[in-house]
Amino acid sequence: MMMVMAGLERPSSGRITVAGKEFAGLNEDGLARFRRDHVGIVFQAFHLVPTMTALENVAIPLEFAGASDAFDRARKGLEAVGLGHRLTHYPGQLSGGEQQRVALARAFVAEPSLLLADEPTGNLDADTGAQVVRLLFELAERNGTTLILITHDNALARSCDRTVRLSDGRIVDDGLGRPAQAPATVAAQ
């Protein structure tokens, strides 16, 4: 579902509209530009470039977008997640929690209207995970970003404004208290 919402995979049926933009009319380049301008993604496995410093990892989406102040904004993004002192460190020199905070900074630095977070605490210990979750919610609120959090952690799900439950690729509870008559199927080709 996250891959479809991000425009990384096409749905097998139905329509996808994100931030007022329908995906059906966009080719791969159009989807990439849409993601660049509107979507941030935080993965469970961080997906940092190992040969780039924390600063470079956060600056890269801004550089792709042609921002002349990419490194200044990346530095501010890292400071916002408490990593202003780790700018020149490579992912291999950072703890798991620090790597996930770099990933958070990278996802938020372009000020996306939508942030997708896939099990953002799955690779972290409980204390570090709680810190990352606090940052995630704080940054989303501060930036006015819609946060879609994918998790198996029921306690984390309860901290969200709305919970949509899926089972075997089907929406079984839309989080609005309506009975599930004919659950929608979430699938990608």
Steps between C-alpha positions, in 0.01 A plus 500: 500500500781739584669437166174579318440818703855613424455438129776238503261228381184522293172369640340204327167685508343813638633855520774656708476869585756656734514870588237563234703333223364192326780257417337340194605787273862507615782315328805380698673840475182674614468266796865558592449879491184461710691296760785751500262790560238344729600168659751405767567134581656348811585132466556246776846423361604871475627475138785745548779517243797342687767703317336833584514692827185573699502851352532369144225240556259771613604747227461258209123543440545877510788480255284291265235772527759765407497681837796738523491486881486118525783463750382782725150352511646151558704631793189660651309175445764301685504756781121464527541127575787556744784402267668834434817352651503198263491678162822347365441146626423217258207263564740227618621738772148565630278294728171361368307778671731763353463347153122511533518865609711575189226328298238718677696815421533393136126428476397834654765731353302566181189580708275233346123521524491121555742286698483121481673315781536122466564335838734788597581340837527139381881490513534696825497420870196618698653820642653610169178410320299718739739791436467457122119486525493822704717670237286365217179640650664831600648556153174409328305745716761777469509468120125446449577164340246220474661194656405150390662253731512131412547286810417171666545665842149549642621744767659718233188474282286622792705821516384592147190707423354227279579133459419308183538125542595267217486125490624296204505809278146608592383795704304344787456818708515847345545669837182702458273263691306388195422132456714329239245406235719416204859566608719669242794304371844659512723348237772596259605344173 
